[in-house]
């Protein structure tokens, strides 16, 4: 089944695979038909619940887990007609949490917020350091909290139908584990957006129960039954879904901001289209949970009349631990990357040529620099041409914003516009760091407020979109709930792509997705029961199908827990190499050592400069524990200890400065001297960096090093 899911086999392909296996293994105990195979997973499939609603009325009235009435209690439509009855699916959250705690190591990791080692005690380094998290009543080492997401994803290019998955993650898990354990708790598949009173009803009811009573599970370590309470505290989604879930007007309506009462200004579109709403840089009073309740009561009492954009009641108000205003966060993937950054590039490249910021005529110059950049392999996508910006993914916009654009645009964009742009780049860079001091948080907040105020002056209010306005609130989300990466939509959007691969054909889409997801979640448990661990080939095949990375067979591990890859080369040390090695070794220097070209250090794959099989990547620029940077020339071992020959980069300086901001994540350096190499043990290597050499002509080069703001984000 792991093989079937990995390769997205159709039903016909699965039938043929089972038939083929029985041709070659006629006496096998393997099921011979798809039906018999599905019987093996019937326990998993039975955990999916159907909840029915009326499709005839505009409110999609909730009908329950079965249709026990003949007509809709609201619109009086006949429910005996199949076209008037629809359904959405629910995978009970309590059951999933129980299975996860009992059948994996998750239960042993939920004390991570209390046992982690912080870089700086008072800094913001994850969700748990946020002011709002600390105020949640009832959270302890035995309880957990959730971040949840609900957003639409188109199922077909030729249909208006879309899936709206309701997903959750456990905040108390370390981030690299948190993003691997995404729970699907509901799925709406229909031609219209879900009605929150209908779709959220089972979710809210279960959240209330989990908060008050919790769920029980058997702890195999202590051989006892335990009870864990669950608090639903963070909602992370894009602006369209957030307005729907908050039950307020969308951003193109009056009072459409989720966090303040800025009414916006309705102006005529320059292109002659319908009017659009823009937001000036003035700061307005913020919304509050209690004010929202008052506004909702007003809307309910006065029919369709709204106050401050609030349309009416909201089932999320029934969850005690969830703040309907501050519980939602500004998602920087949609707001900053697909919003502000993309919007600014549209202004620069697509505006009228008479605009002072226009650089559309320099696209080819920009492309020449951009396409020459060779990012390290932890940036999945290599740079694409600016002519194809419309097709860029969110991760490509992140790379453009934080790494590429400052290097490329500093000599192309007019100085005043580039200095203004650096406010955005540095502000978001700080908020996305692994460890954020309160001073840095205030600096970033100031940068972004300056960016919004100056944007109105430089580009005119006509281009002050809602995403620009949200930059005034994004720092508050970090202050309340931790760095931007800790609650961004990247992990949920990635899982949406995974969910869209779980069905074939055009019938029964939601049922296929939920049942297959339930099977996928239970495969590791079934593997523990039925896969013989002594059979290495079977275990490796299963892990590969489940997407787990396996090390090369040609790998060796050193005493300092470094994995060296590839076939080593036994070579005599040169005189200069011996001199460099004498500075760090007190023992006798050997004449010959084993050289390697790749190593995994701290979970990060690093190449040496001599590794030639990868030509479009530079994986050998590293940051060192003393704060300096170097290029890795070769790895080698002496008496079980791994060392590296390094070419240090010198004359580091912050290259992008303006009166308002200093960009601290990109440095310029002098090209390394190949004759000046040093030796360090590899535990001095911290991580990889983005390295770029720019030809200045006449044989001169300029080097740039870009540091990653954090180690957690993956494309």
Number of C-alpha atoms within 10 A of each C-alpha: 16 19 13 14 18 14 10 15 18 15 14 9 12 17 15 14 17 16 17 13 14 17 11 9 11 12 8 11 8 13 16 17 15 16 10 12 15 15 12 11 18 13 12 20 20 11 16 17 17 16 20 21 25 28 21 19 14 11 16 25 21 22 20 15 15 11 17 9 11 12 16 22 12 14 14 12 17 16 21 12 10 10 11 17 20 20 24 21 24 22 25 18 19 19 14 18 20 17 15 19 21 17 18 11 10 19 18 12 14 22 18 15 19 11 10 9 9 13 12 11 11 12 19 27 23 24 26 19 20 20 17 20 19 13 11 16 10 15 15 15 14 14 17 21 24 18 21 25 24 23 24 21 17 15 20 12 8 7 9 11 18 19 26 25 26 22 21 26 24 24 25 23 21 18 18 12 14 17 21 11 16 18 24 24 21 26 24 24 24 17 11 14 17 22 19 17 19 21 26 18 17 20 20 18 14 18 26 20 17 18 21 14 13 20 18 17 20 16 16 11 7 8 8 9 10 13 14 20 20 26 26 27 23 26 24 23 27 20 22 13 19 22 19 17 23 23 22 26 21 19 23 19 17 19 22 23 26 28 22 19 17 22 20 22 18 15 13 12 12 10 7 7 8 9 14 18 21 23 25 22 21 11 12 11 9 14 18 15 15 12 13 23 17 15 20 23 17 19 20 16 12 12 10 11 13 20 19 21 25 26 21 24 19 19 17 24 16 13 19 17 22 20 19 26 19 21 20 24 26 30 23 29 21 19 21 25 22 19 18 22 21 20 17 16 16 15 17 20 18 13 15 13 13 7 11 14 21 19 21 19 12 12 13 13 11 18 16 12 17 21 13 14 19 19 23 22 19 17 17 12 15 17 19 14 14 18 12 8 14 9 10 16 13 19 19 21 21 20 19 20 22 22 23 22 19 21 23 18 17 17 10 13 19 14 14 11 18 19 21 21 24 26 26 25 26 22 26 25 21 25 29 22 20 21 22 24 17 13 10 16 21 16 18 25 24 15 24 28 24 17 24 23 18 17 20 17 11 13 16 11 16 18 18 23 20 21 23 27 25 24 24 23 18 22 27 19 22 29 21 21 28 28 28 26 26 25 29 20 22 21 20 25 17 12 19 19 12 12 21 17 17 21 23 15 9 8 9 11 16 24 19 17 22 27 22 21 21 22 22 17 19 18 18 18 15 13 15 12 10 9 14 12 13 8 9 11 11 13 16 15 14 19 16 15 17 16 10 11 10 10 12 11 8 10 15 16 15 14 10 13 14 19 20 27 20 15 14 19 13 12 11 14 17 10 10 13 14 15 15 17 21 14 11 13 12 8 7 7 14 12 11 13 17 16 23 23 23 25 25 17 19 14 10 16 19 24 28 22 19 14 16 9 7 10 8 13 18 23 26 27 28 24 20 18 12 9 7 13 25 23 25 26 21 21 27 22 17 15 9 11 15 25 20 25 22 26 22 22 19 15 9 16 13 14 17 19 12 14 6 11 20 16 19 16 19 24 19 22 19 16 17 16 11 10 8 11 21 20 23 19 16 20 16 15 21 17 21 27 24 25 25 23 18 15 12 9 7 6 6 9 14 13 17 23 24 21 20 21 18 15 14 13 18 13 15
